[in-house]
Amino acid sequence: MASGEALLSEIIKCSNFAAIKHKNQRRKDPESTPYINHPIGVAYILTNEGKITDLSVIQAALLHDTVEDTDTTLDEIKEQFGDEVAGLVDEVSDDKSLSKMERKNLQIKNAPHKSYKAKLIKLADKLYNLRDLKRATPEGWSEERVQEYFVFAFGVVAGLRGINDSMERELDKLFKERSISDS
Ligand SMILES: Nc1nc2c(ncn2[C@@H]2O[C@H](COP(=O)(O)OP(=O)(O)O)[C@@H](OP(=O)(O)OP(=O)(O)O)[C@H]2O)c(=O)[nH]1
């Protein structure tokens, strides 16, 4: 078991790595929030609401968009943070060479087959994005597009259920507000 100091040092190393990699990226909200707010927010949902203390989950949450959205390679993640963290980042990354529709369909199809740790990260990721959508509409998004994202997220979350009551309850509140259900 790593000491508290070692854990802290690993978390700061990941945060620093992600901040450097996302430095030129902004969120799509009207304020153009720095992108790094998202991975840090996902990691915070996991610790604060999900009560997750597993280091590899928090590291992978902080790094979860570096491979998908920046020039970072999985080999780089492996070299810096080890095989387990790289494996988790790989599990939660979309293949950007596919069309958007293929990527979205694959997320729904593959969600039930993800590892427990990857499912936790995906739950927190969707919870963050849905809360963010509720807070501010991304530039250029119609109300219809916002609703479509909620319906898509509902489909992904369906395949992630049964692992974290607290995050799932919060997601269900958001789906209920938009009248999204199985029926
Ligand atoms: N709600 C919200 N989302 C924003 C904002 N800025 C960037 N995003 C990102 O936009 C993605 C959802 O937008 P889409 O149009 O559906 O997907 P795309 O960017 O992959 O084409 C999410 O990425 P993703 O996690 O890679 O996509 P996914 O896994 O949810 O499909 C989300 O993190 C913002 O201000 N608000």
The ligand as an SDF file (V2000), in Angstrom:
LIG
                    3D

 36 38  0  0  0  0  0  0  0  0999 V2000
  -21.9760   19.2520  -21.7460 N   0  0  0  0  0  0  0  0  0  0  0  0
  -20.8630   19.7920  -22.2960 C   0  0  0  0  0  0  0  0  0  0  0  0
  -20.0130   18.9800  -22.9940 N   0  0  0  0  0  0  0  0  0  0  0  0
  -18.9070   19.5480  -23.5180 C   0  0  0  0  0  0  0  0  0  0  0  0
  -18.6080   20.9070  -23.3480 C   0  0  0  0  0  0  0  0  0  0  0  0
  -17.4330   21.1650  -23.9420 N   0  0  0  0  0  0  0  0  0  0  0  0
  -16.9930   20.0240  -24.4560 C   0  0  0  0  0  0  0  0  0  0  0  0
  -17.8700   19.0220  -24.2060 N   0  0  0  0  0  0  0  0  0  0  0  0
  -17.7040   17.6460  -24.6490 C   0  0  0  0  0  0  0  0  0  0  0  0
  -18.5600   17.4780  -25.7750 O   0  0  0  0  0  0  0  0  0  0  0  0
  -18.8230   16.0800  -25.9190 C   0  0  0  0  0  0  0  0  0  0  0  0
  -20.2890   15.9190  -26.2690 C   0  0  0  0  0  0  0  0  0  0  0  0
  -20.4990   16.5710  -27.4820 O   0  0  0  0  0  0  0  0  0  0  0  0
  -20.8960   15.7780  -28.7780 P   0  0  0  0  0  0  0  0  0  0  0  0
  -21.0910   16.7370  -29.8840 O   0  0  0  0  0  0  0  0  0  0  0  0
  -22.0200   14.8490  -28.4260 O   0  0  0  0  0  0  0  0  0  0  0  0
  -19.6790   14.8320  -29.0540 O   0  0  0  0  0  0  0  0  0  0  0  0
  -18.2810   15.0620  -29.7710 P   0  0  0  0  0  0  0  0  0  0  0  0
  -17.6790   16.3260  -29.2180 O   0  0  0  0  0  0  0  0  0  0  0  0
  -17.5350   13.8180  -29.3810 O   0  0  0  0  0  0  0  0  0  0  0  0
  -18.5370   15.1330  -31.2330 O   0  0  0  0  0  0  0  0  0  0  0  0
  -18.4230   15.3980  -24.6290 C   0  0  0  0  0  0  0  0  0  0  0  0
  -17.1990   14.7700  -24.9180 O   0  0  0  0  0  0  0  0  0  0  0  0
  -16.9870   13.2680  -24.6890 P   0  0  0  0  0  0  0  0  0  0  0  0
  -17.0590   13.0010  -23.2290 O   0  0  0  0  0  0  0  0  0  0  0  0
  -15.7630   12.8270  -25.3980 O   0  0  0  0  0  0  0  0  0  0  0  0
  -18.2300   12.6570  -25.4350 O   0  0  0  0  0  0  0  0  0  0  0  0
  -19.1570   11.5270  -24.9690 P   0  0  0  0  0  0  0  0  0  0  0  0
  -18.3110   10.4660  -24.3970 O   0  0  0  0  0  0  0  0  0  0  0  0
  -20.1000   12.0990  -23.9700 O   0  0  0  0  0  0  0  0  0  0  0  0
  -19.7600   11.1220  -26.2400 O   0  0  0  0  0  0  0  0  0  0  0  0
  -18.1520   16.5680  -23.6790 C   0  0  0  0  0  0  0  0  0  0  0  0
  -17.1260   16.2880  -22.7360 O   0  0  0  0  0  0  0  0  0  0  0  0
  -19.5240   21.7230  -22.6110 C   0  0  0  0  0  0  0  0  0  0  0  0
  -19.3460   22.9260  -22.4360 O   0  0  0  0  0  0  0  0  0  0  0  0
  -20.6330   21.1200  -22.1080 N   0  0  0  0  0  0  0  0  0  0  0  0
  1  2  1  0
  2  3  2  0
  2 36  1  0
  3  4  1  0
  4  5  2  0
  4  8  1  0
  5  6  1  0
  5 34  1  0
  6  7  2  0
  7  8  1  0
  8  9  1  0
  9 10  1  0
  9 32  1  0
 10 11  1  0
 11 12  1  0
 11 22  1  0
 12 13  1  0
 13 14  1  0
 14 15  2  0
 14 16  1  0
 14 17  1  0
 17 18  1  0
 18 19  2  0
 18 20  1  0
 18 21  1  0
 22 23  1  0
 22 32  1  0
 23 24  1  0
 24 25  2  0
 24 26  1  0
 24 27  1  0
 27 28  1  0
 28 29  2  0
 28 30  1  0
 28 31  1  0
 32 33  1  0
 34 35  2  0
 34 36  1  0
M  END
$$$$
